[in-house]
Amino acid sequence: MRRALSLLTLLALVGCTPPEDERIWDLRKHLESNTGNVERIIRYGSFEDGIEDLRNVLADASDEESYVFLPEENVWIESGREEDYASVMVEVGVIDRFLFSGDEVVVVHYHPLLDDVLERLASNVNEHYGGTLSADVVEGLAYLANGMPGLADFSTVFMSYSFAEVEEVDINFSGVVSSFYGWIRYTKAEDVVVNDIFEESFYNSLYSYNLGLVDAWLENPYQPWEFEDDNIRVTFHPY
């Protein structure tokens, strides 16, 4: 049975702004890049609907943008601020506001496809492989690397878990990066202690997942892939 919608979700669906939010809630048919930050974009739709929106936005985006998705209520809520080409500040307060509205919160964002960034990544790839890869493969790996979640992306998810532990809320957090080839979901391993996540072994996990995804892409760019160790879980979902 579908659970009842939360009060905040009902407000979103009728276009009303909660009194504690300084931004105006703006119900739209599609997700967009919104760097003005006067309105907070709200979209009712499935995970697949939102990912398709962001896939279209990515084609022309020059700055990052972030959304919170509530799977049980099929609602997307903009959560980004201070967007630029390399980062977006995720308003953790938006995430915290929904701790009690369901069992799962997904933080979704994208990394823009900027020529200078892709050229730099391609140069790094070419150097790493000693010039042994074709130009097409090097370009493909640059696009792949551009969409990989990094340390800051993982940090947002782990900080949310840390807050939930303090509030004694049992909830699942994950992050998603929408990228050129597909989307990548990332979260912590089931039994890891959040406060210990940034020990040396965590950085080893990031390195291992990066190498693993690159190797998998070289073998088959359109093959789903997953990685899990004692610290993190990462899955790649090609379009």
DAGINOR-V82221 format. One record per run of one state. SS is the DSSP state (alpha for helix, beta for strand, coil for the rest). FROM is the first residue (numbers start at 1). TO is the last residue. If there is no record, write none. Layout:
ss:SS from:FROM to:TO
ss:SS from:FROM to:TO
This chain:
ss:coil from:1 to:6
ss:alpha from:7 to:13
ss:coil from:14 to:23
ss:beta from:24 to:27
ss:coil from:28 to:38
ss:beta from:39 to:44
ss:coil from:45 to:46
ss:alpha from:47 to:58
ss:coil from:59 to:64
ss:beta from:65 to:70
ss:coil from:71 to:74
ss:beta from:75 to:78
ss:coil from:79 to:79
ss:beta from:80 to:81
ss:coil from:82 to:88
ss:beta from:89 to:90
ss:coil from:91 to:91
ss:alpha from:92 to:97
ss:coil from:98 to:103
ss:beta from:104 to:110
ss:coil from:111 to:114
ss:alpha from:115 to:128
ss:coil from:129 to:134
ss:alpha from:135 to:146
ss:coil from:147 to:150
ss:alpha from:151 to:166
ss:coil from:167 to:171
ss:beta from:172 to:178
ss:coil from:179 to:181
ss:beta from:182 to:188
ss:coil from:189 to:193
ss:alpha from:194 to:196
ss:coil from:197 to:199
ss:alpha from:200 to:219
ss:coil from:220 to:224
ss:beta from:225 to:228
ss:coil from:229 to:231
ss:beta from:232 to:238
ss:coil from:239 to:239
